[in-house]
Amino acid sequence: MTEVAADATGVIAEHAVKLDLAAVPAEVVRMARSVCTDTIGVLYSASREAAVQTALRAFPLGDGPCTVVGHSGGASPTRAAFVNGVGGHDIELDDVHTSSRTHPACVIVPAALAAAEAAGDTPGAELLAGIVAGYDVEVRLSKAMGVQQQFDRGFHPSGVCGSIGAAAAAGRILSLSVDQMRACIALGAAQSSGLLTFEEDPSHMLKSFNTGVAARNGVYAALLAQRGFRGAPDVLTGRHSVLTPYSRPDPEPAKLLEGLGEHYEICFTSIKRHACCSQTHSAIDALLILQEQHGIAAPDISGIDVRLAHGAVAMIDGNPLWTHNIQYVLAVAAREGRIGREHFGAGWTGNPEILGLAARVRLSGSDELQTRFPGSQGAIVTITTGSGTHTLQRDIPAGSPDQPLSDAELRTKFDGLVGPVLAAQARADLWKALSSLERQQSIRGLLAPS
């Protein structure tokens, strides 16, 4: 194990507690606002999906203080965090932090919203400060554990690290002291869980369950710590560090504090354009560009060859989870020009034309792309037609920090997600409120059904 300053938990706890939105760079505020707005849009869309509907049948709404987005009736903070955490990941349009291979927003935003509503008249700036703190904790944990080590050992980083990131976000919003935050982080770590068994579940529900549990765990931890529940003093770098079981044999605890307070991880996340695994996005973008440049229609394609980093291949090569099956998503993209949540129903996954084209997609690993993985999720795509071949390398997908979605694209995505749930005026009012979230005196009623 590499060396790190003693008591990293205390340093991180102090960072989370004292994080002041007024003192961070404007880009951090802008990105936190964008992530929160995008996630709320995702939650509205997911509110009509089977995973959320099933969770609500198991845990019906009542008169609690917190909102399950898109539904009438209240919920307890932990119940709201769980159901919204399920919805946040269910339609595969949540953000992805590439270098940590986590999906922070689907865990952190539901936990932050639940804590903010439980606290009462929480200002928008406090909600955003909690989200920023949660990112700084969750992402650094994944890097310290070792991203590939977690996958190699069968763990889902968004669930494992998400529990602790969600705890930090909720604890910041509930105004925990540094000592309470130390306990909160320990309690979040004690609940960390999440397995890659979701890859064998074509319903996607198990993958969404992982993030729902992580959001719930974080709120449990914060509420308990607020009331005096104790935990190990240094769960991050103490004798029984949470890093060890998920990353053996060689965690890197120094990464917990690397750039803390100067390098805000929320600025390095990507907002998705396609409703599928992020490892497929560069390939989808390259395919669509080649089709547009050369006037290639799906029936013209006799073969698609894709090269990705070796570390990306196993997760998406012929995966029974359709959102993570690169052959399927490229076939849909070639035929439809986009990938939406609707493309994963039985009418699509059983379509013989799409499955025929999917059978002509070949995937292989690239030594060159592996050298930049996971920080860069590039792809090299070659389309073969009767008139020749066309190749394009795409180093990053649209929505990445170096190629962010425009304000217009973010608004289009939001309207498309929220439109089926909220009427036009209610949708416009919500967008307006979220666009100035850091200036809102209270988030109370922000997510009330209209």
C-alpha positions as CSV (number, residue, x, y, z in Angstrom):
1,M,0.0,0.0,0.0
2,T,1.4,3.4,-0.9
3,E,2.0,5.9,1.8
4,V,-0.5,8.7,2.7
5,A,-0.7,11.3,5.4
6,A,-2.3,9.9,8.6
7,D,-6.0,10.2,9.1
8,A,-7.2,10.8,5.5
9,T,-10.8,10.4,6.8
10,G,-10.4,13.5,9.0
11,V,-9.0,15.5,6.1
12,I,-11.8,14.5,3.8
13,A,-14.4,15.0,6.5
14,E,-13.2,18.6,7.1
15,H,-13.2,19.2,3.3
16,A,-16.8,18.1,3.0
17,V,-18.0,20.0,6.0
18,K,-16.3,23.3,5.1
19,L,-16.9,23.2,1.4
20,D,-18.5,26.6,0.6
21,L,-20.1,27.1,-2.8
22,A,-19.3,30.8,-2.8
23,A,-15.6,30.0,-2.5
24,V,-15.3,27.5,-5.4
25,P,-14.6,28.4,-9.1
26,A,-17.6,29.4,-11.2
27,E,-17.1,26.4,-13.4
28,V,-17.7,24.1,-10.4
29,V,-21.0,25.8,-9.6
30,R,-22.0,25.6,-13.3
31,M,-21.2,22.0,-13.5
32,A,-22.9,21.1,-10.3
33,R,-26.0,22.9,-11.5
34,S,-25.9,21.1,-14.8
35,V,-25.5,17.7,-13.2
36,C,-28.3,18.3,-10.8
37,T,-30.6,19.5,-13.5
38,D,-29.7,16.6,-15.9
39,T,-30.3,14.1,-13.1
40,I,-33.7,15.5,-12.2
41,G,-34.6,15.2,-15.9
42,V,-33.5,11.6,-15.8
43,L,-35.6,11.0,-12.6
44,Y,-38.7,12.3,-14.2
45,S,-38.3,10.0,-17.2
46,A,-37.5,7.0,-15.1
47,S,-40.5,7.6,-12.9
48,R,-42.6,5.7,-15.5
49,E,-40.2,2.8,-15.9
50,A,-40.8,-0.7,-14.5
51,A,-38.0,-0.6,-11.9
52,V,-39.3,2.5,-10.2
53,Q,-42.9,1.4,-10.4
54,T,-41.9,-2.0,-8.9
55,A,-40.0,-0.3,-6.1
56,L,-43.0,1.8,-5.3
57,R,-45.2,-1.2,-5.1
58,A,-42.8,-2.7,-2.5
59,F,-42.5,0.6,-0.7
60,P,-45.6,2.7,-1.2
61,L,-45.6,6.5,-0.7
62,G,-47.3,8.1,2.2
63,D,-46.9,11.4,3.9
64,G,-43.1,11.7,4.5
65,P,-41.1,14.9,3.9
66,C,-39.3,13.8,0.8
67,T,-40.2,13.4,-2.9
68,V,-40.0,10.5,-5.2
69,V,-39.6,12.5,-8.4
70,G,-42.6,12.3,-10.7
71,H,-44.9,10.9,-8.1
72,S,-47.5,12.3,-5.6
73,G,-47.2,11.5,-2.0
74,G,-44.3,11.7,0.5
75,A,-41.6,9.4,1.6
76,S,-39.1,9.0,4.3
77,P,-35.6,10.3,3.4
78,T,-34.1,6.8,3.1
79,R,-37.0,5.5,1.0
80,A,-36.9,8.6,-1.3
81,A,-33.2,8.2,-1.7
82,F,-33.5,4.5,-2.6
83,V,-36.3,4.9,-5.2
84,N,-34.7,7.9,-6.8
85,G,-31.4,6.1,-6.8
86,V,-33.0,3.3,-8.7
87,G,-34.5,5.8,-11.2
88,G,-31.3,7.7,-11.5
89,H,-29.5,4.8,-13.1
90,D,-32.3,2.9,-14.7
91,I,-32.5,4.5,-18.1
92,E,-28.7,4.7,-18.6
93,L,-28.7,8.5,-19.2
94,D,-27.0,9.4,-16.0
95,D,-23.5,10.9,-16.0
96,V,-20.3,8.9,-16.0
97,H,-17.0,9.9,-14.5
98,T,-14.6,8.3,-16.9
99,S,-11.3,8.0,-14.9
100,S,-13.0,6.5,-11.9
101,R,-15.6,4.5,-13.9
102,T,-18.3,5.6,-11.6
103,H,-21.8,7.1,-12.2
104,P,-21.8,9.6,-9.3
105,A,-25.0,11.6,-10.1
106,C,-27.4,8.7,-9.9
107,V,-26.3,8.1,-6.3
108,I,-25.3,11.5,-5.0
109,V,-28.1,13.6,-6.3
110,P,-30.9,11.4,-4.9
111,A,-29.1,11.3,-1.5
112,A,-28.6,15.0,-1.6
113,L,-32.2,15.8,-2.5
114,A,-33.5,13.5,0.3
115,A,-31.3,15.1,2.8
116,A,-32.2,18.6,1.6
117,E,-35.9,17.9,1.8
118,A,-35.6,16.2,5.2
119,A,-33.7,19.3,6.6
120,G,-36.5,21.6,5.5
121,D,-35.8,25.0,3.9
122,T,-32.5,24.0,2.4
123,P,-31.1,26.7,0.0
124,G,-30.1,25.6,-3.5
125,A,-26.5,26.6,-2.8
126,E,-26.4,24.1,0.1
127,L,-27.8,21.3,-2.1
128,L,-25.1,22.0,-4.7
129,A,-22.4,22.2,-2.1
130,G,-23.4,18.7,-0.9
131,I,-23.3,17.4,-4.5
132,V,-19.8,18.8,-5.1
133,A,-18.6,17.3,-1.8
134,G,-20.1,13.9,-2.7
135,Y,-18.3,13.8,-6.0
136,D,-14.9,14.7,-4.4
137,V,-15.3,11.7,-2.0
138,E,-16.8,9.1,-4.3
139,V,-14.5,9.6,-7.2
140,R,-11.3,9.7,-5.1
141,L,-12.3,6.5,-3.4
142,S,-12.6,4.7,-6.7
143,K,-9.2,5.9,-7.8
144,A,-7.7,5.0,-4.5
145,M,-9.2,1.5,-4.6
146,G,-8.0,1.1,-8.1
147,V,-10.6,1.2,-10.8
148,Q,-9.7,-2.0,-12.6
149,Q,-9.1,-3.9,-9.3
150,Q,-12.7,-3.3,-8.4
151,F,-13.9,-4.7,-11.7
152,D,-11.4,-7.6,-11.6
153,R,-12.8,-8.6,-8.1
154,G,-16.4,-8.4,-9.3
155,F,-17.4,-5.2,-7.7
156,H,-19.5,-2.3,-9.1
157,P,-17.7,0.9,-8.2
158,S,-20.8,3.1,-8.4
159,G,-22.4,1.0,-5.6
160,V,-19.2,0.4,-3.5
161,C,-17.9,4.0,-3.6
162,G,-21.3,5.5,-4.0
163,S,-22.4,4.7,-0.5
164,I,-19.6,6.8,0.9
165,G,-20.0,9.6,-1.6
166,A,-23.7,9.8,-0.9
167,A,-22.9,9.8,2.9
168,A,-20.6,12.8,2.4
169,A,-23.2,14.7,0.3
170,A,-26.1,14.1,2.7
171,G,-23.9,14.9,5.7
172,R,-22.8,18.2,4.2
173,I,-26.4,19.2,3.6
174,L,-27.4,18.2,7.1
175,S,-24.7,20.5,8.5
176,L,-22.7,17.7,10.3
177,S,-19.7,18.7,12.3
178,V,-16.3,17.4,11.3
179,D,-16.5,14.7,14.0
180,Q,-20.0,13.7,12.9
181,M,-18.9,13.6,9.2
182,R,-16.0,11.3,10.2
183,A,-18.6,8.9,11.7
184,C,-20.9,9.4,8.6
185,I,-18.1,8.4,6.3
186,A,-17.4,5.3,8.4
187,L,-21.1,4.3,8.4
188,G,-21.3,4.8,4.7
189,A,-18.2,2.6,4.2
190,A,-19.6,-0.1,6.5
191,Q,-22.6,-0.4,4.1
192,S,-20.6,-0.4,0.8
193,S,-21.8,-3.0,-1.6
194,G,-22.5,-3.7,-5.3
195,L,-21.7,-6.7,-7.5
196,L,-21.2,-7.0,-11.3
197,T,-23.8,-9.8,-11.3
198,F,-26.0,-7.1,-12.9
199,E,-24.3,-8.0,-16.2
200,E,-26.4,-11.2,-16.3
201,D,-29.7,-9.4,-15.8
202,P,-31.3,-8.2,-19.0
203,S,-33.9,-6.3,-17.1
204,H,-31.3,-3.9,-15.8
205,M,-33.1,-3.8,-12.4
206,L,-30.2,-5.3,-10.5
207,K,-27.8,-2.6,-11.8
208,S,-30.3,0.1,-10.7
209,F,-30.7,-1.6,-7.4
210,N,-27.0,-1.1,-6.7
211,T,-27.3,2.6,-7.1
212,G,-30.5,2.8,-5.1
213,V,-29.0,1.0,-2.2
214,A,-25.9,3.3,-2.3
215,A,-28.1,6.4,-2.2
216,R,-30.1,5.0,0.7
217,N,-26.9,3.9,2.5
218,G,-25.6,7.4,2.4
219,V,-28.7,9.0,3.9
220,Y,-28.8,6.3,6.6
221,A,-25.2,7.1,7.5
222,A,-25.8,10.9,7.6
223,L,-29.0,10.7,9.7
224,L,-27.4,8.3,12.2
225,A,-24.3,10.4,12.5
226,Q,-26.3,13.6,13.0
227,R,-27.9,11.9,16.0
228,G,-24.7,10.8,17.6
229,F,-24.1,7.3,16.1
230,R,-20.4,6.6,16.1
231,G,-18.0,4.8,13.7
232,A,-14.4,3.9,13.2
233,P,-12.2,7.1,13.5
234,D,-10.3,6.5,10.2
235,V,-12.1,4.1,8.0
236,L,-10.2,5.3,4.9
237,T,-6.6,4.9,6.0
238,G,-6.8,3.1,9.4
239,R,-5.8,-0.5,10.1
240,H,-9.0,-1.9,8.6
241,S,-9.3,0.6,5.7
242,V,-12.3,0.2,3.4
243,L,-9.9,0.4,0.5
244,T,-8.3,-3.0,1.2
245,P,-11.2,-5.5,0.6
246,Y,-12.2,-3.9,-2.7
247,S,-8.7,-3.4,-4.1
248,R,-6.3,-5.9,-2.7
249,P,-3.4,-6.3,-3.2
250,D,-2.3,-2.7,-3.9
251,P,-4.7,0.2,-3.1
252,E,-3.3,3.7,-3.5
253,P,-4.6,5.8,-0.5
254,A,-2.5,8.8,-1.6
255,K,-5.2,9.4,-4.3
256,L,-7.8,10.2,-1.6
257,L,-6.2,13.6,-1.0
258,E,-4.7,14.3,-4.4
259,G,-5.7,17.8,-5.4
260,L,-8.4,18.0,-2.7
261,G,-9.7,21.5,-2.5
262,E,-8.2,22.5,-5.8
263,H,-9.3,19.8,-8.3
264,Y,-13.1,19.4,-8.1
265,E,-14.0,16.1,-9.5
266,I,-17.5,17.2,-10.7
267,C,-15.8,19.1,-13.4
268,F,-14.5,15.9,-15.0
269,T,-17.7,14.1,-15.4
270,S,-19.5,13.5,-18.7
271,I,-23.2,14.0,-19.4
272,K,-24.6,11.2,-21.6
273,R,-26.2,11.7,-25.0
274,H,-26.9,8.0,-25.6
275,A,-29.0,5.7,-23.3
276,C,-26.5,2.9,-23.0
277,C,-23.2,2.0,-21.4
278,S,-20.6,4.8,-21.7
279,Q,-18.0,2.3,-23.1
280,T,-20.0,2.3,-26.3
281,H,-20.5,6.0,-26.8
282,S,-17.3,6.9,-28.7
283,A,-18.1,4.0,-31.1
284,I,-21.7,5.2,-31.6
285,D,-20.5,8.8,-32.3
286,A,-18.0,7.5,-34.8
287,L,-20.5,5.3,-36.5
288,L,-23.1,8.1,-36.9
289,I,-20.4,10.6,-38.2
290,L,-19.3,8.1,-40.8
291,Q,-22.9,7.4,-41.9
292,E,-23.5,11.1,-42.3
293,Q,-20.3,11.9,-44.0
294,H,-20.6,9.1,-46.6
295,G,-24.4,8.8,-46.9
296,I,-24.5,5.3,-45.5
297,A,-27.8,3.7,-44.6
298,A,-28.1,0.7,-42.4
299,P,-29.1,-1.7,-45.2
300,D,-25.9,-0.7,-47.0
301,I,-23.7,-2.0,-44.2
302,S,-22.1,-5.4,-44.7
303,G,-19.9,-5.2,-41.6
304,I,-18.8,-2.9,-38.7
305,D,-15.4,-3.4,-37.1
306,V,-14.9,-1.8,-33.7
307,R,-11.6,-1.5,-31.7
308,L,-11.7,-0.4,-28.1
309,A,-9.3,-0.6,-25.1
310,H,-8.9,-4.1,-23.9
311,G,-10.3,-3.1,-20.5
312,A,-13.6,-2.1,-22.1
313,V,-14.2,-5.2,-24.3
314,A,-15.3,-7.8,-21.7
315,M,-18.2,-5.6,-20.3
316,I,-19.9,-4.9,-23.7
317,D,-19.0,-7.8,-26.0
318,G,-22.3,-9.7,-26.6
319,N,-23.5,-8.8,-23.1
320,P,-27.0,-10.2,-22.3
321,L,-27.8,-6.8,-20.7
322,W,-28.9,-5.0,-23.9
323,T,-27.7,-1.5,-22.8
324,H,-24.2,-3.0,-22.5
325,N,-24.2,-5.0,-25.7
326,I,-22.2,-3.1,-28.3
327,Q,-23.3,-5.2,-31.2
328,Y,-26.9,-4.4,-30.4
329,V,-26.5,-0.7,-29.7
330,L,-24.5,-0.1,-32.8
331,A,-27.1,-1.9,-34.9
332,V,-29.8,0.3,-33.4
333,A,-27.8,3.4,-33.9
334,A,-27.1,2.6,-37.5
335,R,-30.8,2.1,-38.2
336,E,-32.3,4.8,-36.1
337,G,-29.6,7.4,-35.9
338,R,-29.8,7.5,-32.1
339,I,-30.1,5.4,-29.0
340,G,-33.0,6.1,-26.7
341,R,-34.4,4.3,-23.7
342,E,-37.3,3.1,-25.8
343,H,-34.9,1.0,-27.9
344,F,-34.5,-1.7,-25.2
345,G,-38.1,-3.0,-25.2
346,A,-39.0,-6.5,-26.6
347,G,-40.2,-5.0,-29.9
348,W,-36.6,-3.8,-30.5
349,T,-34.5,-6.5,-29.0
350,G,-36.3,-9.1,-31.0
351,N,-36.3,-7.2,-34.3
352,P,-34.7,-9.5,-36.9
353,E,-33.3,-6.6,-39.0
354,I,-31.5,-5.1,-36.0
355,L,-30.3,-8.5,-34.8
356,G,-29.1,-9.3,-38.3
357,L,-27.0,-6.2,-38.4
358,A,-25.8,-6.8,-34.9
359,A,-24.4,-10.1,-36.0
360,R,-22.2,-8.3,-38.5
361,V,-20.5,-6.2,-35.7
362,R,-17.1,-7.4,-34.8
363,L,-15.3,-6.2,-31.6
364,S,-11.6,-6.4,-30.8
365,G,-9.1,-4.8,-28.3
366,S,-6.5,-2.2,-29.2
367,D,-3.1,-1.8,-27.5
368,E,-3.0,1.8,-28.5
369,L,-6.4,2.7,-26.9
370,Q,-5.6,0.7,-23.8
371,T,-2.7,3.0,-23.0
372,R,-5.1,5.8,-22.4
373,F,-7.9,3.8,-20.7
374,P,-9.9,4.4,-18.5
375,G,-9.2,8.1,-18.7
376,S,-10.0,8.1,-22.3
377,Q,-12.8,5.9,-23.7
378,G,-11.8,6.0,-27.4
379,A,-12.9,3.9,-30.3
380,I,-11.8,3.1,-33.9
381,V,-14.8,2.2,-36.1
382,T,-14.6,0.8,-39.7
383,I,-17.8,0.5,-41.7
384,T,-17.7,-1.9,-44.7
385,T,-20.2,-1.4,-47.6
386,G,-20.5,-2.8,-51.1
387,S,-18.6,0.3,-52.3
388,G,-15.7,0.3,-49.9
389,T,-14.6,0.8,-46.3
390,H,-14.6,3.9,-44.1
391,T,-12.7,4.3,-40.8
392,L,-12.9,6.9,-38.1
393,Q,-11.1,7.2,-34.7
394,R,-13.0,8.9,-31.9
395,D,-11.0,9.6,-28.8
396,I,-13.8,10.9,-26.6
397,P,-17.6,10.8,-26.8
398,A,-19.9,13.9,-27.0
399,G,-20.8,15.1,-23.5
400,S,-17.2,14.6,-22.2
401,P,-15.5,17.5,-20.3
402,D,-13.4,18.3,-23.4
403,Q,-16.5,18.2,-25.7
404,P,-19.4,19.2,-23.5
405,L,-23.0,19.3,-24.6
406,S,-24.1,22.8,-25.4
407,D,-26.8,24.6,-23.3
408,A,-29.2,24.0,-26.2
409,E,-28.4,20.2,-26.2
410,L,-28.8,20.0,-22.4
411,R,-32.2,21.7,-22.7
412,T,-33.3,19.5,-25.5
413,K,-32.3,16.4,-23.5
414,F,-34.2,17.8,-20.4
415,D,-37.3,18.6,-22.3
416,G,-37.3,15.1,-24.0
417,L,-37.0,13.4,-20.6
418,V,-39.5,15.6,-18.6
419,G,-42.0,16.2,-21.4
420,P,-44.0,13.0,-21.1
421,V,-44.4,13.7,-17.3
422,L,-44.9,17.4,-16.9
423,A,-47.0,19.8,-18.9
424,A,-45.1,22.4,-21.0
425,Q,-45.5,25.3,-18.5
426,A,-44.6,23.2,-15.5
427,R,-41.5,21.9,-17.4
428,A,-40.5,25.5,-18.4
429,D,-40.9,26.7,-14.8
430,L,-38.8,23.8,-13.4
431,W,-36.0,24.5,-16.0
432,K,-36.0,28.1,-15.0
433,A,-35.8,27.3,-11.3
434,L,-33.0,24.8,-11.8
435,S,-31.1,27.2,-14.1
436,S,-30.6,29.5,-11.1
437,L,-30.5,26.8,-8.4
438,E,-27.7,28.3,-6.5
439,R,-29.8,31.5,-5.9
440,Q,-32.9,29.7,-4.8
441,Q,-33.7,30.4,-1.1
442,S,-35.3,27.0,-0.6
443,I,-35.7,23.9,-2.6
444,R,-39.0,23.2,-0.8
445,G,-41.7,22.3,-3.4
446,L,-39.2,22.3,-6.3
447,L,-40.0,18.8,-7.3
448,A,-43.7,18.8,-6.4
449,P,-45.8,17.0,-9.0
450,S,-47.7,19.4,-11.4
